Amino acid sequence: MEPIIIYVIIGVAALILGLILGKLVFAKNTQKRIEEAEQQAQKIIADGQVKAETLKKEKLLEAKEKFVQLKADHDREVMQRNQKISESENRIKQKEQSLNQKDQNLEKQIKDNEAIKENLNRQIEIVNIKRTELEKHQEEHIRRLEKVAGLSAEDAKAQLIESLKQEAQTKAVALQQEIIEEAKLKANKEARKIVIQTIQRTAAEQAIENAITVFNLESDEIKGSIIGREGRNIRAIEAATGVDLIVDDTPEAIVLSSFDPLRREIARLSLQRLVADGRIHPARIEEVVEKTKKQIEDQVMEIGERTAMELGVHGLHKELIRMVGRMRFRSSYGQNLLMHSRETANLCAIMASELGLNPKLAKRAGLLHDIGKVPDEETELSHALLGAKLAEKYGENPAVVNAIGAHHDEIEMQYVISPIIQACDAISGARPGARREIMQQYIQRIKDLENLAMAYNGVEKAYAIQAGRELRVIVEADKVTDSDSDKLSFEIAQKIQTEMTFPGQIKVTVIREKRSVNVAR
């Protein structure tokens, strides 16, 4: 029993000794690890300090570079500002020199005016002297008349007054005409310059539209397919498009007749698709016409948007853009409405710029001035008033609305651009080659011109020649004198100018011829 206890004690002692040794080893290892961790921490701190120094140097370099760049930009801006200040000073100096030059010119003009005034005073004195001499001659003339003709002083005076009155009237008419021409020349010099420059800068070709469109065919056999059995196809096409189809003996051609160019275009494209497809029957015709109408509507919007973009007119309502596109398929006196509106817009912008007004507003009004000609529904309003109403409905500027409504003097002009729109519309429409005049209107204008001249006493015949650009008046030699001819020409020209509306100008020529005829037997 005792050995067992001894063994147990020895085992316990050995276990305790092992535990103590294990703790010592563990403590030693722990100390070692702590030392290694401290060394690693010191190494990390050292590396961090190195990286921090490196990063600090890099940031300092970046800050220096940015400072240098900012300084360079600042120096450049200062240089540019100094340059602008220098340019402004130069412009101010030039303006001062120009003002000084104008002052000198004004002083010179004042001196010239004073010289003219002195000269005029001398001429007045000469006229007074001549008037005194004339009075003496008149008195002498009266005495001679009384002596030779046996007339009383009152009768001679009456004859003399009548003679002087006629002579004064003739000279007054000539002088009046000369003064008017000189005044017009001076007063309209700048206006003519602006108008001529404007027309020259916007010289544009005009597309001429007709009331018919010729649809070409590859062969005459296709005409039978287009007509259909008992004419059902051609009736379906006319009913769907509203266009008259004329199929005659003209080889390889069909005539599309309508006053609405939009309908003619729809009919032309529909026929083109039907002929290319080969299936031509009423149901197919209605289907193709509907597709073509939708295509044309899309094309109208595209034309309107492209026109507004090319002219730089922004912010238009979609309905106004659609109306601008519809102008492409409308003509007035043979002049394409869209081309006329584009030309008017360009003319308005240039003229407004020359006059110091807003060119964008003028161009906008010029483009929209004829939108009343392409309404969706027929109305009794004139196109100017309807256009103003539509522009106001779709939120246009009041100046644009007034310019549209007043360009035919149907409402009062309330803004400065309104007369510009009216003038540019007339320039675009009245220039040679822009429009065709209806035959009846042309003949009536020629007749009115001739009848106006025939209303004067002593006029024997009157002829309007050169398409109404010249009026030749033949007078009776025994009723109209040479001096009366000048007066008559002036009076007829003034009456034409005030009472008639005509494009361009009309030259009035009065012809007086005296013939003496005798027969030798």
JOVEN-V182936 format. One record per residue. N is the residue number from 1. PHI is phi in radians with two decimals (* if undefined). OMEGA is omega in whole degrees, 0 to 359 (NA if undefined). Layout:
n: [N	N]
phi: [PHI	PHI]
omega: [OMEGA	OMEGA]
This chain:
n: [1	2	3	4	5	6	7	8	9	10	11	12	13	14	15	16	17	18	19	20	21	22	23	24	25	26	27	28	29	30	31	32	33	34	35	36	37	38	39	40	41	42	43	44	45	46	47	48	49	50	51	52	53	54	55	56	57	58	59	60	61	62	63	64	65	66	67	68	69	70	71	72	73	74	75	76	77	78	79	80	81	82	83	84	85	86	87	88	89	90	91	92	93	94	95	96	97	98	99	100	101	102	103	104	105	106	107	108	109	110	111	112	113	114	115	116	117	118	119	120	121	122	123	124	125	126	127	128	129	130	131	132	133	134	135	136	137	138	139	140	141	142	143	144	145	146	147	148	149	150	151	152	153	154	155	156	157	158	159	160	161	162	163	164	165	166	167	168	169	170	171	172	173	174	175	176	177	178	179	180	181	182	183	184	185	186	187	188	189	190	191	192	193	194	195	196	197	198	199	200	201	202	203	204	205	206	207	208	209	210	211	212	213	214	215	216	217	218	219	220	221	222	223	224	225	226	227	228	229	230	231	232	233	234	235	236	237	238	239	240	241	242	243	244	245	246	247	248	249	250	251	252	253	254	255	256	257	258	259	260	261	262	263	264	265	266	267	268	269	270	271	272	273	274	275	276	277	278	279	280	281	282	283	284	285	286	287	288	289	290	291	292	293	294	295	296	297	298	299	300	301	302	303	304	305	306	307	308	309	310	311	312	313	314	315	316	317	318	319	320	321	322	323	324	325	326	327	328	329	330	331	332	333	334	335	336	337	338	339	340	341	342	343	344	345	346	347	348	349	350	351	352	353	354	355	356	357	358	359	360	361	362	363	364	365	366	367	368	369	370	371	372	373	374	375	376	377	378	379	380	381	382	383	384	385	386	387	388	389	390	391	392	393	394	395	396	397	398	399	400	401	402	403	404	405	406	407	408	409	410	411	412	413	414	415	416	417	418	419	420	421	422	423	424	425	426	427	428	429	430	431	432	433	434	435	436	437	438	439	440	441	442	443	444	445	446	447	448	449	450	451	452	453	454	455	456	457	458	459	460	461	462	463	464	465	466	467	468	469	470	471	472	473	474	475	476	477	478	479	480	481	482	483	484	485	486	487	488	489	490	491	492	493	494	495	496	497	498	499	500	501	502	503	504	505	506	507	508	509	510	511	512	513	514	515	516	517	518	519	520	521]
phi: [*	-1.18	-1.03	-1.12	-1.11	-1.12	-1.10	-1.15	-1.10	-1.09	-1.11	-1.12	-1.11	-1.10	-1.13	-1.11	-1.11	-1.12	-1.12	-1.11	-1.11	-1.07	-1.09	-1.12	-1.12	-1.10	-1.12	-1.12	-1.14	-1.09	-1.08	-1.12	-1.14	-1.09	-1.13	-1.10	-1.11	-1.13	-1.10	-1.10	-1.12	-1.10	-1.13	-1.10	-1.10	-1.11	-1.09	-1.09	-1.10	-1.09	-1.09	-1.10	-1.09	-1.07	-1.10	-1.10	-1.09	-1.07	-1.13	-1.10	-1.11	-1.08	-1.11	-1.12	-1.08	-1.12	-1.08	-1.08	-1.14	-1.09	-1.12	-1.11	-1.07	-1.10	-1.12	-1.14	-1.09	-1.08	-1.11	-1.09	-1.12	-1.10	-1.15	-1.11	-1.09	-1.12	-1.11	-1.09	-1.10	-1.11	-1.12	-1.11	-1.09	-1.10	-1.11	-1.10	-1.11	-1.10	-1.13	-1.09	-1.10	-1.12	-1.08	-1.11	-1.09	-1.14	-1.08	-1.12	-1.12	-1.08	-1.10	-1.08	-1.12	-1.11	-1.11	-1.10	-1.09	-1.08	-1.09	-1.13	-1.09	-1.10	-1.10	-1.11	-1.07	-1.09	-1.09	-1.11	-1.11	-1.16	-1.13	-1.07	-1.11	-1.09	-1.07	-1.09	-1.09	-1.10	-1.07	-1.13	-1.09	-1.11	-1.10	-1.13	-1.08	-1.09	-1.31	-1.39	-1.56	1.18	-1.57	-1.36	-1.11	-1.18	-1.13	-1.09	-1.12	-1.10	-1.10	-1.12	-1.10	-1.10	-1.09	-1.15	-1.12	-1.11	-1.11	-1.16	-1.10	-1.08	-1.16	-1.14	-1.10	-1.10	-1.16	-1.09	-1.09	-1.12	-1.14	-1.10	-1.12	-1.16	-1.13	-1.09	-1.06	-1.34	-1.23	-1.74	-1.05	-1.20	-1.08	-1.09	-1.06	-1.12	-1.12	-1.12	-1.08	-1.12	-1.15	-1.10	-1.33	-2.16	-1.10	-2.32	-1.37	-2.03	-1.47	-1.66	-1.79	-2.07	-1.58	-2.32	-2.31	-1.68	-1.76	-1.47	-2.02	-1.30	-2.70	-1.28	-1.16	-1.21	-1.04	-1.10	-1.15	-1.20	-1.20	1.39	-1.19	1.01	1.35	-1.23	-1.19	-1.18	-1.18	-1.15	-1.14	-1.13	-1.22	-1.34	-1.80	1.33	-2.07	-1.46	-1.75	-1.91	-1.89	-2.18	-1.41	-1.07	-1.19	0.94	-2.75	-2.22	-1.72	-1.79	-2.05	-2.97	-1.42	-1.74	-1.08	-1.15	-1.15	-1.09	-1.17	-1.10	-1.14	-1.12	-1.16	-1.11	-1.07	-1.07	-1.19	-1.11	-1.17	-1.20	-1.35	1.56	-1.59	-2.13	-2.65	-0.94	-1.13	-1.15	-1.08	-1.08	-1.11	-1.16	-1.11	-1.10	-1.10	-1.16	-1.06	-1.12	-1.10	-1.14	-1.08	-1.10	-1.14	-1.08	-1.09	-1.13	-1.11	-1.10	-1.15	-1.14	-1.12	-1.10	-1.18	-1.13	-1.49	1.31	-1.73	-1.95	1.38	-1.31	-1.15	-1.05	-1.17	-1.17	-1.08	-1.13	-1.17	-1.09	-1.16	-1.16	-1.07	-1.04	-1.85	-2.28	-2.30	-2.33	0.95	1.45	-1.75	-1.07	-1.19	-1.20	-1.10	-1.11	-1.18	-1.10	-1.12	-1.09	-1.09	-1.13	-1.07	-1.11	-1.10	-1.17	-1.16	-1.13	-1.11	-1.10	-1.64	1.34	-1.82	-1.38	-1.21	-1.17	-1.15	-1.15	-1.12	-1.09	-1.14	-1.12	-1.20	-1.68	-1.17	-2.00	-1.16	-1.21	-1.49	-2.18	-1.35	-1.32	-2.27	-1.24	-2.51	-1.47	-1.22	-1.21	-1.15	-1.22	-1.17	-1.13	-1.10	-1.11	-1.13	-1.16	-1.09	-1.18	-1.09	-1.73	1.34	-1.37	-1.06	-0.98	-1.15	-1.16	-1.08	-1.16	-1.13	-1.16	-1.26	-1.80	-1.32	-2.14	1.05	-1.52	-2.32	-1.29	-1.37	-1.97	-2.24	-1.20	-1.32	-1.04	-1.14	-1.15	-1.08	-1.10	-1.16	-1.21	-1.09	-1.18	-1.10	-1.20	-1.52	-1.72	-1.19	-1.02	1.58	-1.36	-2.35	-1.80	-1.71	-1.10	-1.02	-1.10	-1.14	-1.11	-1.10	-1.11	-1.14	-1.12	-1.13	-1.08	-1.14	-1.20	-1.14	-1.08	-1.26	-1.19	-1.27	-1.51	-1.20	1.51	-1.47	-1.59	-2.53	-2.48	-2.26	-1.64	-2.13	0.95	1.01	1.44	-1.57	-2.50	-2.08	-1.84	-2.01	-1.79	-1.92	-1.42	-1.15	-1.45	-1.89	-2.17	-1.52	-1.10	-1.18	-1.16	-1.11	-1.09	-1.11	-1.13	-1.06	-1.14	-1.15	-1.13	-1.08	-1.15	-1.20	-1.07	-1.13	-1.57	-1.86	-2.09	-1.95	-2.65	-1.43	1.28	-2.39	-2.16	-1.63	-1.87	-2.08	-1.76	-1.96	-2.12	-2.29	-1.89	-2.07	-1.99	-2.10	-2.35	-2.04	-1.58	-2.01]
omega: [182	178	181	180	180	179	180	181	179	180	180	179	179	180	180	179	178	180	180	179	179	179	179	179	180	180	179	179	179	178	180	180	180	179	179	180	178	178	180	179	177	178	180	179	179	178	179	178	178	180	179	178	179	181	179	178	180	181	177	179	179	179	178	179	179	178	179	180	178	178	179	178	179	179	180	178	178	179	179	179	178	179	179	179	179	178	179	178	178	179	179	178	179	178	178	178	179	179	177	179	179	177	178	178	180	177	179	179	179	178	179	179	177	178	179	180	178	179	179	177	177	179	178	177	178	180	179	178	180	178	177	178	180	178	176	178	179	178	178	178	179	179	178	179	180	183	185	187	181	180	175	181	180	179	179	179	179	178	181	179	179	179	179	180	179	179	180	178	179	180	180	178	179	180	179	178	179	180	180	180	179	179	178	181	181	185	185	184	181	180	178	180	180	182	181	178	180	180	181	184	181	178	185	177	180	176	182	180	178	180	180	175	180	178	183	180	178	179	180	180	181	180	180	179	180	179	179	181	181	175	184	181	182	176	179	179	180	180	183	185	184	182	177	177	180	179	182	183	179	185	173	180	173	182	175	186	175	177	180	181	179	178	179	179	178	179	181	180	179	177	180	179	181	180	180	181	179	179	183	175	188	181	179	179	180	180	182	180	178	178	180	178	178	178	180	178	177	179	178	178	180	179	179	180	180	179	179	180	181	180	181	178	186	175	178	175	183	180	177	176	179	178	176	178	179	178	181	183	179	178	180	184	179	180	180	188	180	178	178	181	178	180	178	179	179	177	181	181	182	182	178	178	179	182	178	179	182	183	181	179	179	179	179	179	179	179	186	190	182	180	177	178	182	181	176	180	179	181	181	179	174	185	180	180	178	178	178	179	179	180	178	180	184	167	178	180	180	178	178	180	180	180	179	184	186	186	170	176	179	171	183	177	184	181	186	184	183	178	177	178	180	181	182	175	179	180	182	184	188	181	184	176	183	185	172	181	178	186	182	179	180	181	180	179	178	180	179	180	180	180	179	180	182	182	182	179	178	179	181	180	177	182	173	184	180	178	177	179	177	178	178	185	178	183	178	187	183	180	183	178	179	179	177	179	177	179	181	179	180	182	179	179	179	181	176	182	184	188	186	174	186	176	177	181	182	179	181	180	178	183	177	183	178	180	175	186	174	182	177	182	NA]
